[in-house]
């Protein structure tokens, strides 16, 4: 009898152990299967691809890079007219040539190859679902610099200048309208501003989007490789980002006509944009006290050579790395042998990072009043000078300082 009781106790205890073991196993398995928790716990940058499409083609492609530890983010705009040797079709063509709304993996792979990063997640809005998504978050607020008045459309396309909140219908029109004479860069900038406003609003309204009645509708409007829980968790993270400090960097390049198409070929065979991405990722993950990493450093570019246009081209290069070039011009003389950086920022590490972009180690430091470092430039004095002055010498080949 005692043996029977003992056997029953052992069996009961064994059953409990088995259930506990199974529970732990499935808990661990669930955590491993949760893509967002796996990424967040991995101490790495989360790269998410956002696409706004119209007529089955992307009209806005953005890679959103976010580092959870510092809660900082950056965005890269990939214009559809970027010209590449596309692996799938083995010819030079627009990057969006390989875009298929039903199978976006090929397009995603080309974006990864262009930027030199891995993309974890993707979200796609088409022009119809975009408007519904905007209505779910009660509109998107953005600043329209110049009024839009197009009367040869039916109905007319009218947007007043200034800060405005677009509802779903207006948002759909704003991102999709096309004007033959509109500059391509202007169209890209317009859609970039909208995308920033949309991401900001989705983060602000994430608690509303979590409500079961809303969440199911919202999830149905997206084409994404994330489930509802993972998507909600990601936008919880986005809600903590100061979106007003984020600027969108666009792939820059040379315009050429190929087979009747106008293509944008990335500078230096695509190596420049990869380097810019590496610098950006380094800035996102750099952990320092205060708001130093949020600061945009100002630059003055002076041409110290006889090569026309070199200051302007260099300014464009530096802007692509996120610097605010406030002036360009000619140096007092045109026979500088060595490129020189004059630092007034007071941040030695930051000027060395700036110098690394063009491989310039020739730096001269000017003393500054420490009390003025954290002030707005316009408030410091009427003779405010940039943080860095770059004087281009003959040892600069348009990209790097050469020689010793």
Buried (B, 14 or more C-beta within 10 A) or exposed (E): EEEEEEEEEEEEEEEEEEEEEEEEEEEEEEEEEBBBBEBBEEEBBBBBBBBBBBEEEBBBBBBBBBBBEBEBBBBBBBBBBBBBEBEEEEEBBBBBBBBEBEEBEBBBBBBBBBBBBEBBBBBBBBBEBBBBBBBBBBBBEBEBEEEBEBEEEEEEBEBEEEEBBBEBEBBBBBBBBEEEEEEEEEBBBBBBBBBBBBBBBBBBBBEEBBEEEBBEEBBEBBBBBBEBBBBBBBBBBBBEBEBEEBEBBBBBBEEEEEEEEEBBBBBBEBEBBBBBBEBBBEBBBBEEEEEBBEBEBBBBBBBBBEBEEBBBBBBBBBBBBBBBBBBBEBBEEEEBEBBBBBBBBBBEEBBBBBBEBBEBEEBEEEEBEEEBBEEEBEEBEEEBBBBBBBBBBBBBEBBEBEEE
